[in-house]
Amino acid sequence: MRKEKIIHVHSIWVKFWSWYDRHITESLVLTAFIIYIQIPHMFWNADLYLETGMISRVNPVLDFFFYGVDLIEIFPMINIGFLIYSRIRKKKQASESVYKKHEFFD
């Protein structure tokens, strides 16, 4: 019974990574969007630091938005980790399949 659970969890893991590999482009678009909205956030943050008041502390809703942009940086960080792992996983699978083909012909 324990072995069945391991196989089930493994198949869910494999299904997740195959889904992720099919949706990498969408994931990269979202990551690029989040990184690009960091540009106005940098100006806002510099305005806060320099205390000029040109952008920051003008409107509380705008301040909330620019502060919130800082919090969604977590998603690209996770996505980059997923991308790296996905590529390593694909290379490992490719090398294993080459090894198995080589083993088959020996």
N, C-alpha and C positions, 0 to 999 in steps of 0.2 A: 504494500500500500504506500509506503514511503517513496518507493521508486516512481510510482505513478504521479505523485505530486511534483517531484523534481522534473519529470518530463513535461508536465503541464506548465509549470513555471518557465521552463526553458522555451517552450513553444510560444508563450506570451512574449518573452524577451525577443525571440527571433521575429515574431510578428511586428513588434514595436520598431525594431531596427529596419525591417524591410519597408514599413510605412514611412519611417523617417527618411530613408534613402530616396523614396519616391517624391518626397516633398522638400527636398533640400533647397530648390530654387525659391520657393515661397518663404522659407525660413531665412534665406539670405536677403531677400527683399525687405522683410520685416526688420532684420538686424541693421541693414543699411539705413532704413527710415529712422530708426531709433538713434543711430549714430549721427545722422544729419541734423536731427532736431537738437543735438547737443551743441551745435554752433551758436544759436541764439542764447542757449543756456550759459555758455561761456561768457558772452557779453554781459548778461544779467549778473552772473557771479562776480565778474570783474567790477561791475558797477556797485555791487554790494560791498566789495572789499575796499574800493576807492571812495565809497560814500559820496558819489556825485549826485545820485538821485535822478538820473536821466531815465533809467529803465526800471530800476528796483524801487520798491515802496511807493509806486505811483498808483497802482491798482491792486487790491488784495487778491482778486481773481487771477490776474496775470502773475503775481508773485507765487500763488499756489500752483499754477501751471508750470512755471519755470522750476520751482522746487520739485514738483512731481516728476519732471523729466529726469532729474538726478536719480530718482528711485527706480525708474524702469531700465536703468543700465544693467541691472542684474540679469535680465533676459538675454541680452547679447552675450554676456559672460558665460551663461549656461549653454547657449547655442554654440558658441565657439568650442566649448568642451565637447559637446555632442558631435560637432563636425570633425574634430580631431580624432575622437574615438571611432567614429564611423569610417573614416579613411584608414585608420590603422586596422580595423576589423576587416575591411575589404581587402587590404593588402595581405593580411594573414590568411584569409580564405583563398585568395588567388595563389599564394605560395603553397598552401596545403593541397590545392587541386593539382598544381604542377607536380608536387612531390608524389601524390597518389598516381598520376599518369605515368611518372617515371618508374614508380614501383610496379605498376601493372605491366609495363613493357620489359622489365628485367626478367 
